[in-house]
Amino acid sequence: GVGIAKDSLSDIFDIFHQSDSSTTRSVGGLGLGLHLVKAFTEILGGKVSVESEAAKGTTFTIAIPSGL
């Protein structure tokens, strides 16, 4: 991806949140994906972490406990 600015990282898991909400954005979507990933991961007792650098890229890590 294009990366996420550090000041936007705290909001990316909010429902219907989009980093670029302009009508001319190049990437579509409803803003549900990351919210759902975090919700389901937490239901399973796991955690989602994110590292990002604007204009370089983003890495998401999902950790779910073994034994499920």
For each residue, the residues with C-beta under 8 A, 3 or more apart:
1: 4 57 58
2: 54 55 57
3: 52 53 54 55 56 57 58
4: 1 8 9 12 19 50 52 54 58
5: 8 9 19 52 54
6: 9 52 54
7: 10
8: 4 5 11 12 19
9: 4 5 6 12 50 52
10: 7
11: 8 14 17
12: 4 8 9 17 19 34 50
13: 17 34 35 38 48
14: 11 17 31 35
15: 31 32 35
16: 30 31 32 35
17: 11 12 13 14 31 34 35
18: 21 25 29 31
19: 4 5 8 12
20: 25 26 27
21: 18 25
22: 25
23:
24:
25: 18 20 21 22 28
26: 20
27: 20
28: 25
29: 18 32 33
30: 16 33
31: 14 15 16 17 18 34 35
32: 15 16 29 35 36
33: 29 30 36 37
34: 12 13 17 31 37 38
35: 13 14 15 16 17 31 32 38 39
36: 32 33 39 40
37: 33 34 40 41 48 60 62
38: 13 34 35 41 42 48
39: 35 36 42 43
40: 36 37 43 44
41: 37 38 44 46 47 48 62 64
42: 38 39 45 46 47 48
43: 39 40
44: 40 41 64 65 68
45: 42 64 65 68
46: 41 42 62 63 64 65
47: 41 42 62 63
48: 13 37 38 41 42 60 61 62
49: 60 61 63
50: 4 9 12 58 59 60 61
51: 58 59 61
52: 3 4 5 6 9 56 57 58 59
53: 3 56 57 58
54: 2 3 4 5 6
55: 2 3
56: 3 52 53
57: 1 2 3 52 53
58: 1 3 4 50 51 52 53
59: 50 51 52
60: 37 48 49 50
61: 48 49 50 51
62: 37 41 46 47 48
63: 46 47 49
64: 41 44 45 46 68
65: 44 45 46 68
66:
67:
68: 44 45 64 65
